[in-house]
Amino acid sequence: MALLTNTTSTYNGLISIAPISKTISKHALISFPKTNSEGNLSYSHSKQIRLVVRAAEAEIMTTEKLGIKITTNPPESKLSQLGVRSWPKWGCPPSKFPWTYSQKETCYLLKGKVKVYPDGSDEAVEFGAGDMVVFPKGMSCTWDVSETVDKHYLFE
């Protein structure tokens, strides 16, 4: 993601940049001081460079594989909007076990690493810490937990 700026200031040769939001591009001039004949820094004949900083809108990337939806590293604003931190928590050590979803489940992994094998498929769906995962109602699968899991979850 790009740094967005609307103001810059210079103090003793240091440049500070203040952020802005929802800007497509912004120009900034940065001055590099020159040393004068007395050995002091001078901005009177300094070299300036114009920088163009472009905004990169944060995209939420969601993929779906074998009926399981995974959103990788959703922004905190999305987690807050959904109330994820107030959802119940569940965890387990490395293990392998079957599971059937009697309801749709959305979960957010705080830590861990998992491969889920939906019944009838030789392929696995992998996810881990920082991922939000949605399992459809009625799915049967096998969880293969390779690193201890700690997650928030919500059944709908």
TAQUIVEN-V666187 format. One record per pair of residues at least 12 apart in sequence whose C-alpha atoms are under 6 Angstrom apart, sorted by the first residue. I is the first residue (numbers start at 0). GAP is how many residues later the second one is. D is the distance in Angstrom with one decimal. If there is no record, write none. Layout:
((I GAP D) (I GAP D))
//
This chain:
((0 55 5.5) (1 53 5.6) (1 54 5.8) (3 15 5.3) (3 16 5.5) (4 13 5.4) (4 14 4.4) (4 15 5.3) (5 14 5.8) (23 30 5.7) (23 31 5.0) (24 28 5.5) (24 29 4.3) (25 26 5.7) (25 27 5.5) (26 24 5.5) (26 25 4.7) (27 22 5.6) (27 23 5.2) (28 20 5.6) (28 21 4.6) (29 18 5.4) (29 19 5.4) (30 16 5.7) (30 17 4.4) (31 14 5.6) (31 15 5.3) (32 13 4.8) (33 12 5.6) (67 66 5.8) (67 67 5.2) (68 64 5.6) (68 65 5.1) (69 62 5.7) (69 63 4.6) (70 60 5.7) (70 61 5.0) (71 59 4.6) (72 57 4.9) (72 58 5.4) (86 65 5.6) (86 66 5.8) (87 64 5.5) (87 65 5.9) (88 62 5.5) (88 63 4.4) (89 60 5.9) (89 61 5.5) (90 58 5.0) (90 59 4.3) (91 56 5.8) (91 57 5.3) (92 55 4.3) (93 51 4.8) (93 52 5.0) (93 53 5.4) (93 54 5.3) (94 50 5.2) (95 47 5.5) (95 48 4.4) (96 45 5.5) (96 46 5.4) (97 43 5.8) (97 44 4.2) (98 41 5.7) (98 42 5.5) (98 43 5.9) (99 39 5.7) (99 40 4.1) (100 36 5.4) (100 37 5.2) (100 38 5.4) (101 35 5.5) (101 36 5.5) (102 34 4.4) (102 52 6.0) (102 53 6.0) (103 31 5.7) (103 32 4.7) (103 33 4.2) (103 51 5.7) (103 52 5.3) (104 29 5.7) (104 30 5.2) (104 49 5.6) (104 50 4.5) (105 27 5.6) (105 28 4.4) (105 47 5.7) (105 48 5.3) (106 25 5.6) (106 26 5.3) (106 45 5.5) (106 46 4.1) (107 23 5.8) (107 24 4.3) (107 43 5.5) (107 44 5.2) (108 20 4.8) (108 21 5.6) (108 22 5.7) (108 42 4.3) (109 19 5.1) (109 20 6.0) (109 40 5.4) (109 41 5.2) (110 18 4.3) (110 38 5.5) (110 39 5.2) (111 16 5.4) (111 17 5.4) (111 35 4.7) (111 36 4.9) (111 37 4.2) (112 15 4.2) (112 33 5.7) (112 34 4.9) (113 12 5.8) (113 13 5.6) (113 30 5.7) (113 31 4.5) (113 32 5.9) (114 29 5.1) (115 26 5.6) (115 27 4.7) (116 24 5.3) (116 25 5.1) (117 23 4.0) (118 21 5.7) (118 22 4.9))
//
